[in-house]
Amino acid sequence: MCTYITVTTDVDGSAKGPGGKWFRVNDAAAYYDHPVHAMAEHTLNVDLTDPSAGPGRRIALELTAGSAQRLIDAIQQALDAAPDELKAG
């Protein structure tokens, strides 16, 4: 395993899991490593979890570096466009 760094943070949100069921997520981890499924040598991996509900409460993303950067840019643009009064928390 060659994870360079794993960055974790608290989050407050929801994710849709297998079977289309929504669940709360309150932990996020991001790390750059070999993917499990994506067809790339290395990917930015993002896990969104609810640890209190067990390992099945997890959404995992494996994105190429370019895709991850485009997602970061898209998120920033969406946040910048939203009115400040709607961005509480």
C-alpha positions as CSV (number, residue, x, y, z in Angstrom):
1,M,0.0,0.0,0.0
2,C,1.5,3.4,-1.0
3,T,-1.0,5.9,0.4
4,Y,0.8,9.2,0.5
5,I,-1.4,10.8,3.1
6,T,-4.9,10.2,4.3
7,V,-6.9,13.3,5.1
8,T,-10.0,12.9,7.2
9,T,-12.7,15.4,8.2
10,D,-16.1,15.5,9.7
11,V,-18.9,16.1,7.3
12,D,-22.7,16.6,7.6
13,G,-24.8,15.1,4.8
14,S,-26.4,12.2,3.2
15,A,-25.5,9.6,0.6
16,K,-27.4,7.1,-1.5
17,G,-26.2,3.6,-1.1
18,P,-26.9,0.2,-2.6
19,G,-30.5,-0.4,-3.3
20,G,-31.2,3.3,-3.5
21,K,-31.4,3.8,0.2
22,W,-30.2,7.1,1.7
23,F,-28.1,7.2,4.8
24,R,-26.4,9.9,6.9
25,V,-22.7,10.5,6.4
26,N,-20.5,12.2,9.0
27,D,-17.0,11.1,8.1
28,A,-14.9,11.6,5.0
29,A,-11.5,10.4,4.0
30,A,-9.4,11.3,1.0
31,Y,-6.2,9.6,-0.1
32,Y,-4.2,9.0,-3.3
33,D,-3.4,5.3,-3.8
34,H,-3.9,2.3,-6.1
35,P,-7.6,1.9,-6.9
36,V,-9.6,-1.3,-6.2
37,H,-11.8,-1.0,-9.3
38,A,-11.0,2.0,-11.5
39,M,-8.8,1.4,-14.5
40,A,-5.9,3.6,-13.5
41,E,-2.5,3.2,-11.8
42,H,-3.4,5.6,-9.0
43,T,-6.6,7.5,-8.1
44,L,-7.8,9.9,-5.6
45,N,-10.0,7.8,-3.4
46,V,-12.8,9.4,-1.3
47,D,-14.8,7.5,1.3
48,L,-18.0,8.9,2.8
49,T,-19.1,6.9,5.9
50,D,-21.3,6.6,8.9
51,P,-19.0,4.6,11.2
52,S,-21.7,4.0,13.8
53,A,-23.7,2.0,11.2
54,G,-20.9,-0.4,10.3
55,P,-18.8,-0.9,7.2
56,G,-21.8,-1.2,4.9
57,R,-22.6,2.5,5.3
58,R,-19.9,3.6,2.9
59,I,-19.8,5.4,-0.5
60,A,-16.4,5.1,-2.2
61,L,-15.1,7.1,-5.2
62,E,-12.0,6.4,-7.2
63,L,-11.2,9.3,-9.5
64,T,-8.2,10.0,-11.7
65,A,-6.2,13.1,-10.7
66,G,-7.7,15.1,-13.6
67,S,-11.2,14.0,-12.8
68,A,-10.7,14.8,-9.1
69,Q,-9.5,18.3,-10.0
70,R,-12.4,18.9,-12.3
71,L,-14.8,17.8,-9.5
72,I,-13.1,20.2,-7.0
73,D,-13.4,23.0,-9.5
74,A,-17.1,22.2,-10.1
75,I,-17.8,22.1,-6.4
76,Q,-16.1,25.4,-5.9
77,Q,-18.1,27.0,-8.8
78,A,-21.3,25.7,-7.4
79,L,-20.5,27.1,-3.9
80,D,-19.4,30.4,-5.3
81,A,-22.7,30.8,-7.2
82,A,-24.9,30.1,-4.1
83,P,-26.0,33.0,-2.0
84,D,-24.1,33.4,1.2
85,E,-27.2,33.2,3.3
86,L,-27.9,29.7,2.1
87,K,-24.5,28.4,3.0
88,A,-24.9,28.1,6.7
89,G,-22.9,25.2,8.3
